[in-house]
């Protein structure tokens, strides 16, 4: 029986798109072991996979990022805000991830094992860069974010500009890429130090290129219509669609009938990472639409509803609501740009208003606006006036909904599990 090891950092947004894949592989008879954080054990075991926990600092609580990693959000950090995720969250666990992965590979025949990892789990990078250890038959990266690979056709990741493949645009893109890589140099050196501690013999590519270049196969869990076109995309990188995440048993709040009866619904969330301060997006949205006939539904990424949160009469708030429960009723989704939520909205044909400034969120928002499926507010802390104006524009202009429906059709056309299975079997054939 083919053995599959799946791996994810302990962030729910990174884990969720992998769960339908895990369940599908188990149902097809693959022997699946899933390596991730201990807080996510229940989610993994529901798919039928065996659970294995990360250890030490790599086993952090993804629901408490602001508290666990204050450097990630502090204004005193000397690391650029767009580079802090790499420096403080993604790179430090490499040594412990590598040790956990090697332990798992040693429990069976590595030559009959394929590893599927989401793009921010870097526990295979040491072996792929020459450190001693077991190498599986295949390494498949499942891209849960936007494509971060450098390209002359696009501005570099973290700049959040629309693509321009004209001669002048390509010159602009090369210049910006050089500038961003110089800015990132301290973090790149830190990455090289972390990898050297594992015994690597080859130098790592630029960090954001390594995400998609190091694996044998990279499957982008998204659709082409939401990604900038690139003429030089390597052949081992392709799109696989975004799998629909099945809801756990949904126990509707006692006000759920209001959602089902409402003529217009605006859904707002700050996701599961940058949700320590609801004054950034949730409160401005509630305030912006307080005097309207729109029902505003807010979810807080699993956090309790704070007593300080002002909730107007036309709003309903819950700590957690599954996307697949709310989105069939939503006319617009207001989000800080977490890609999982964005894909969920677009898979339901729901246009977006986006305001985020951490991790990949500005780049996600820029792609949504480029695709015509929403408005990028270009700030992580918009005023109520700015949010209200954007929401009303999206509601009034049918082109946003039409673009969202086009992307919905793209989502529906992909057989994600089939593409994953094909990659596994091709890895085993060599």
C-alpha positions in Angstrom: 0.0 0.0 0.0 1.3 3.4 -0.9 2.1 5.5 2.1 1.3 9.2 2.1 2.5 11.7 4.6 0.7 15.0 4.7 2.1 18.0 6.6 0.8 21.5 7.6 1.9 24.2 9.9 -0.7 24.5 12.8 -2.8 27.3 11.2 -6.4 26.4 10.5 -6.5 28.3 7.3 -3.5 26.3 6.0 -4.9 23.0 7.2 -8.5 23.3 6.0 -7.9 22.9 2.2 -5.8 19.8 2.9 -8.5 18.0 4.9 -10.8 17.1 1.9 -7.7 15.7 0.2 -6.8 13.7 3.2 -10.3 12.2 3.5 -10.3 11.5 -0.3 -7.0 9.7 -0.2 -8.1 7.6 2.8 -11.3 6.6 1.0 -9.2 5.6 -2.0 -7.2 3.2 0.1 -4.0 5.2 0.7 -2.2 4.8 4.1 -2.2 8.5 5.3 -0.4 10.0 8.2 -0.9 13.7 8.9 1.8 15.8 10.6 0.6 19.1 12.1 -0.1 20.9 15.4 -1.6 19.1 18.4 -4.5 21.6 18.6 -5.7 20.3 15.2 -5.7 16.6 16.0 -9.5 16.3 16.0 -9.8 17.9 12.5 -7.2 15.5 11.1 -8.7 12.4 12.7 -12.1 13.2 11.3 -10.6 12.5 7.8 -9.6 9.0 8.8 -5.9 9.7 8.7 -3.5 8.9 11.5 -2.4 12.0 13.4 1.2 12.8 14.3 2.0 15.9 16.3 4.7 18.5 15.7 6.9 19.2 18.7 8.5 22.1 20.5 8.2 25.5 19.0 6.8 24.1 15.7 3.7 23.0 17.7 2.3 26.5 18.3 -1.4 27.4 18.7 -2.4 28.9 15.4 -5.5 30.5 17.0 -3.3 32.7 19.2 -0.8 34.2 16.8 -0.8 37.8 18.2 -0.2 36.5 21.7 2.4 33.8 20.8 4.4 35.8 18.3 4.2 39.5 19.4 7.1 40.3 17.1 4.8 39.5 14.2 2.6 42.5 14.9 4.8 44.9 16.9 5.6 48.3 15.4 9.1 48.1 17.1 10.3 45.2 14.9 13.2 46.2 12.5 11.8 43.7 10.0 9.6 45.0 7.3 5.9 44.3 8.1 5.5 42.1 4.9 8.6 40.1 5.9 7.7 39.3 9.5 5.6 36.2 8.8 8.7 34.6 7.2 11.0 35.7 9.9 8.9 34.9 13.0 6.4 32.2 11.9 7.5 30.2 8.8 11.3 29.8 9.1 12.0 29.2 12.8 10.3 25.8 12.9 12.4 24.3 10.1 14.8 22.3 12.4 11.9 20.7 14.4 9.8 20.1 11.3 12.8 18.4 9.6 13.3 16.1 12.7 9.6 15.2 12.8 9.5 14.4 9.1 12.6 12.2 9.3 11.2 10.3 12.2 8.0 9.6 10.2 9.9 8.6 7.0 12.0 6.1 9.1 8.9 4.3 10.2 8.3 2.8 6.7 9.8 2.5 3.3 10.8 6.0 2.1 11.0 4.7 -1.5 7.2 3.9 -1.3 6.3 7.1 0.4 5.0 10.4 -1.1 4.9 13.6 1.0 2.2 16.2 0.4 2.9 19.4 2.3 1.3 22.8 2.2 3.7 25.5 1.1 4.6 27.0 4.5 5.7 23.7 6.0 9.4 23.6 5.2 10.4 20.3 6.9 11.5 18.8 3.6 13.7 21.7 2.5 16.8 20.4 4.4 16.8 17.0 2.6 16.0 18.7 -0.8 19.0 20.9 -0.2 21.5 18.2 0.6 21.3 17.4 4.3 21.6 13.8 5.4 18.4 12.0 5.8 15.7 10.0 4.1 14.1 11.4 0.9 10.6 10.2 -0.1 9.8 9.0 -3.5 8.0 12.2 -4.2 7.5 15.6 -2.7 4.3 17.4 -3.7 3.9 21.0 -2.5 0.2 22.1 -2.2 0.2 25.8 -2.6 -2.3 27.3 -0.2 -1.3 30.9 -0.9 -0.9 33.0 -4.0 2.0 32.1 -6.3 5.1 33.8 -4.8 7.5 32.9 -7.5 9.5 35.8 -9.0 8.7 36.7 -12.6 9.5 39.4 -15.1 5.8 39.4 -16.0 4.7 40.5 -12.5 5.7 42.7 -9.7 7.3 40.7 -6.8 5.3 39.1 -4.0 4.7 41.6 -1.1 4.4 44.6 -3.5 0.8 43.9 -4.4 0.7 45.5 -7.8 -1.2 44.4 -10.9 0.9 42.5 -13.5 2.4 44.4 -16.4 4.2 42.3 -19.1 5.0 45.2 -21.5 8.6 46.1 -22.0 8.4 48.9 -19.5 6.4 46.8 -17.1 9.0 44.0 -17.2 11.7 46.5 -16.5 9.7 47.8 -13.6 9.2 44.2 -12.3 12.9 43.4 -12.4 13.7 46.6 -10.6 11.1 46.0 -7.9 12.2 42.4 -7.5 15.8 43.5 -6.9 14.6 46.0 -4.3 12.4 43.6 -2.5 15.1 40.9 -2.4 17.6 43.5 -1.0 15.1 44.4 1.7 14.5 40.7 2.5 18.2 40.0 2.8 18.4 39.8 6.6 15.5 37.2 6.6 17.2 35.3 3.8 20.4 35.1 5.9 18.4 33.8 8.8 16.8 31.1 6.6 20.3 30.1 5.4 21.5 29.8 9.0 18.5 27.7 10.0 19.1 25.4 7.0 22.8 25.2 7.7 22.0 23.9 11.2 20.4 20.8 9.5 23.5 20.1 7.4 22.4 21.4 4.0 25.1 21.4 1.3 23.4 23.6 -1.3 22.3 27.2 -0.9 18.6 27.8 -0.7 16.8 29.8 -3.5 15.3 33.1 -2.5 12.8 32.2 0.2 9.6 33.1 -1.8 10.8 31.3 -4.9 11.7 28.2 -2.8 8.0 27.7 -1.9 7.3 26.4 -5.4 10.7 25.5 -6.8 12.0 22.9 -4.3 9.3 20.3 -4.5 9.1 17.7 -7.3 5.6 18.9 -8.1 3.8 22.0 -7.0 0.0 22.0 -7.2 -1.5 25.4 -6.7 -4.8 25.1 -4.7 -6.6 27.7 -6.7 -7.8 28.7 -10.2 -6.0 30.4 -13.0 -8.5 33.2 -13.1 -7.3 34.5 -9.8 -3.5 34.3 -10.5 -1.4 36.6 -12.7 -0.3 35.0 -16.0 3.4 34.2 -16.4 5.0 33.2 -19.6 7.9 31.3 -17.9 6.0 29.2 -15.4 8.0 26.0 -14.7 6.4 22.8 -16.0 6.2 21.2 -12.5 3.8 23.9 -11.3 0.1 23.7 -12.2 -3.3 24.6 -10.9 -5.4 22.0 -9.1 -8.5 24.0 -8.0 -9.5 24.6 -4.4 -11.2 21.6 -2.7 -14.5 22.4 -1.0 -14.1 22.1 2.8 -17.0 20.1 4.3 -18.5 21.7 7.3 -18.5 20.0 10.7 -22.0 19.6 12.1 -23.4 23.1 12.0 -25.5 24.2 15.0 -27.1 27.4 13.9 -27.4 30.2 16.4 -30.9 31.1 17.5 -31.0 34.1 15.1 -30.2 32.0 11.9 -33.7 32.5 10.6 -32.9 36.2 10.2 -30.1 35.2 7.7 -32.4 32.9 5.7 -35.1 35.6 5.4 -32.9 38.6 4.7 -33.1 40.3 1.4 -29.4 41.3 1.4 -26.6 39.9 3.6 -23.1 41.2 4.0 -20.7 38.8 5.7 -17.6 40.1 7.5 -14.6 38.3 8.9 -11.0 38.9 9.9 -10.1 35.3 9.5 -8.1 33.2 12.0 -4.7 34.9 12.2 -5.0 38.7 12.2 -8.0 38.9 14.4 -6.6 40.3 17.7 -8.1 43.7 17.0 -11.6 43.8 15.6 -11.4 47.5 15.2 -9.4 46.9 12.1 -12.3 45.6 9.9 -15.2 44.1 11.8 -16.2 47.2 13.7 -15.8 49.5 10.7 -18.1 47.3 8.7 -20.7 47.1 11.5 -20.6 50.8 11.9 -20.7 51.5 8.1 -23.9 49.6 7.6 -25.6 50.2 10.9 -28.4 52.4 9.5 -29.1 50.3 6.4 -31.6 47.6 5.5 -28.7 45.1 5.1 -28.2 42.3 7.5 -24.6 42.2 8.6 -23.3 38.8 9.7 -19.9 38.8 11.5 -17.7 35.9 12.6 -14.7 36.3 14.8 -12.4 33.4 13.7 -13.3 31.4 16.8 -12.7 34.1 19.3 -15.4 35.0 21.8 -17.5 38.1 21.2 -16.0 40.9 23.3 -18.3 43.0 25.4 -16.7 46.1 23.9 -17.9 45.2 20.4 -20.7 47.5 19.3 -23.4 45.4 17.6 -26.1 47.4 15.7 -29.6 46.1 15.5 -29.2 45.0 11.9 -26.1 42.9 12.8 -25.6 39.3 14.1 -22.2 38.2 15.5 -20.9 34.7 16.4 -17.5 33.5 17.4 -17.4 31.0 14.6 -19.6 30.4 11.5 -18.6 28.0 8.7 -18.2 29.7 5.4 -20.3 27.1 3.6 -23.3 27.9 5.9 -23.1 31.7 5.4 -22.0 32.2 1.9 -25.0 30.8 0.1 -27.0 33.7 1.7 -24.3 36.4 1.2 -24.4 39.2 -1.4 -20.9 40.6 -0.5 -18.1 39.3 1.8 -15.9 41.8 3.6 -12.6 40.2 4.5 -9.0 41.0 5.4 -8.0 38.8 2.4 -7.2 35.4 3.9 -7.0 33.2 0.7 -9.1 30.4 2.1 -12.0 32.7 2.8 -11.6 34.4 -0.6 -11.7 31.1 -2.4 -14.7 30.1 -0.4 -16.5 33.3 -1.4 -15.6 32.9 -5.1 -16.6 29.2 -5.1 -20.0 30.5 -4.1 -20.0 33.4 -6.7 -19.8 36.0 -3.9 -17.9 39.2 -4.7 -15.6 40.8 -2.1 -14.4 43.9 -0.3 -10.9 43.4 1.0 -8.8 45.2 3.6 -5.8 43.5 5.0 -2.1 44.3 5.4 -0.4 41.2 6.9 1.0 38.0 5.4 -0.2 37.4 1.8 -3.4 39.5 2.2 -2.5 42.6 0.2 -1.4 40.3 -2.7 -4.6 38.4 -2.5 -6.7 41.6 -2.5 -4.8 42.9 -5.5 -5.5 39.7 -7.4 -9.2 39.8 -6.6 -9.5 43.4 -7.8 -7.4 42.6 -11.0 -9.9 39.7 -11.7 -12.8 42.1 -11.3 -14.4 40.2 -8.5 -14.1 42.8 -5.7 -12.6 46.0 -4.4 -9.2 46.3 -2.7 -9.3 48.9 0.0 -5.5 49.0 0.2 -5.5 49.3 3.9 -5.9 47.0 6.9 -7.7 49.6 8.9 -10.3 51.3 6.7 -12.8 53.9 8.1 -16.5 53.0 8.2 -17.0 55.5 5.4 -14.5 53.7 3.1 -16.0 50.3 3.9 -19.6 51.5 3.4 -18.9 53.1 0.0 -17.1 50.0 -1.3 -19.9 47.6 -0.1 -22.5 49.7 -1.8 -20.5 49.9 -5.0 -20.2 46.2 -5.2 -23.9 45.7 -4.5 -24.9 48.2 -7.2 -22.5 47.1 -9.9 -23.4 43.7 -11.4 -20.0 43.3 -13.0 -18.5 42.3 -9.6 -21.0 39.5 -9.2 -20.5 38.4 -12.9 -16.7 38.1 -12.3 -17.3 36.2 -9.1 -19.6 33.8 -11.0 -17.0 33.3 -13.7 -14.5 32.3 -11.0 -17.1 30.0 -9.4 -17.4 28.2 -12.7 -13.6 27.8 -12.8 -13.6 26.3 -9.3 -16.3 23.8 -10.3 -14.4 22.6 -13.3 -11.4 21.2 -11.3 -11.0 17.7 -9.9 -8.6 18.5 -7.2 -8.4 15.1 -5.7 -7.8 13.5 -9.1 -4.9 15.8 -9.7 -3.4 15.0 -6.4 -3.7 11.3 -7.0 -2.1 11.6 -10.4 0.9 13.4 -8.8 1.2 10.7 -6.2 1.2 7.9 -8.7 3.6 9.7 -11.1 6.0 10.2 -8.1 6.0 6.5 -7.5 6.7 5.6 -11.1 9.8 7.8 -11.0 
